């Protein structure tokens, strides 16, 4: 088994004992991203739209650092503190993804790190 740590300065640095992503023989497990601005490590300013877009930008940066892109994501998990924001996720996701879309789950949670309203993680498959 080949295991490679993926790291980029274009996404927020890990704020705990984890890696931004791990590539195992071409399957890349992307850690959860919240709407942190990489340069400041603070939540992006703005409404939920800005927060969701920042999360997708962070996932995109990690995917690219691993040698892939968002179209290589096969599974996306979306965690929201308010599930009424799910239609906004769908709208913004349409700006970042094209069919065939990844499999996806949307989960309502009580709280997220740094009081974020949204977090996403993903699984991506690329050619090793």
Helices and strands as residue ranges (DSSP letters): E 3-6, E 21-24, E 27-34, E 36-37, E 42-43, H 48-65, G 70-72, E 73-80, G 83-85, H 86-96, E 103-108, G 113-115, E 118-125
